[in-house]
Amino acid sequence: MTGSTGTSGTTGSTGSTGSTGGRARAFSRRRLLGTGTGLGAAAALTAVGAGAGTAHAASPAPSASQASSSAAPGGSAPRRGHAFLAAAMDAYPDHGDLRLTQSYTDQAGLFSTAFTYDNALAVLAHLAVRTEDGRARAVALGDALIYAQEHDPAYDDGRLRQAYNVGPYVYYDGVPQPDGFVRADGTANVGTQFGFTGTAVGDMAWAGIALSALARRTGAPRFLAAAVRIGEWIERTGRTDEPLGGYKFGVNGANEKLPFTSTEHNTDLICLFGRLARLTGDRVWWRRRARAEAFVKGMWEPGRGASGGFFYTGTNDGITVNKSPIPEDTQTWTHLALDSDRYARSLDWAARELAVSDHAERRNSTVPAGQSYEGVTFSSASLLANEDAPIAEFQPKPNRNGVWFEGTAHLALALRDRGARGDEKRARRLLASLERAQDLLGTDQTIGGRALPGRSGVVSASSPLDTGFGFGYYPYRHTGATAWYLMAAVRSNPLRA
């Protein structure tokens, strides 16, 4: 996302940092949420104190060493993916059982940052495996999200923040961050150091989707209650009566509403509001779902042949459609949420127009010699990136053919879900590329200073790639990319209401 182009609408975590030897900076998909006001990150926190509500103890889950022993390097690719999620969740054992999952390996330069979006995906991936260990981990992460909701340092209105810290580190300015997920005063440890203090509707929606999945799987009322609080926050904060309708982007770190409306965010709401309607029996959620769905369908470009069959990114002002760049996730998530033949061509558009192949001979590629990867890139702008200039300050130059593995997993899952002629074959090729990346890319990376189980975790990108929205993705093992791979591998659609 960027403020100037009006969002890719892409929720999710940060594009991470480039390892260039200088001071690292994070460029988030929702960079404005923490820093768009020009205020310092710490200034976004206007009050300190435990939020109202009752804390829920996290359910016990296996330690990182136990998880590693259950998924040895020779295990299946999905088992090794789950071993990575377990290690990223258990990286800071001295800071209590109440915890979230670190989003990126240490080498990304974001330290112990745990993005809300990534943790929602981790919940869904743990549930998808359908084991007792997976269920226990999903419940523990769900309880941590509830704790964050109920113990925000400044608000008691149902919101979650973009990211949290889950372990100690010393920031680039030399100031230590000593706490785990729960600070000494009992509040949730919001990611102020990088300015991850705002709240995006898409992040909230994904957290609500994860909590509603836990409510369905466990029957525990606390998960549904937390998901409803999220839905109500979105209704109060995001609903707009602008001509294009839908729900707007959210708030920045100073609690100022952002003007954009995102196709991807409203796609997430189709799922969340539909689930809340089914779980609560309250028809108001169907009406809210219809509002989000109408916005998404209004972003459809039917066209003819190769000139159409895709969804635009959203709107900057609620009046005019933002037609460039065109991101991948608005093509794949829309199918997963809508399940409509009328819009199924969006998958073909993404597979055709955003296809990339990366190998060592590509300009600015970081892929080792003898290896190659195929998949899709982030957006139409990624294919036109300036390969002579750094993606952003302190970051490397981009490779136009860098594979975005999270998006490649989106597409693999969506193709398997559609099931048209040839879709399974195409999906298997993409899954093979993802599994090859898990085997060979991002070796010797760590989380919390600890070695990871062998050949575990999918990197976010094969080489540095420019999203076209002011940030990049890099070859660091990533909770979000791994979770999407796992859901694609077992055909688990997280956006089906």
Disulfide bonds with the S-S distance in Angstrom:
none
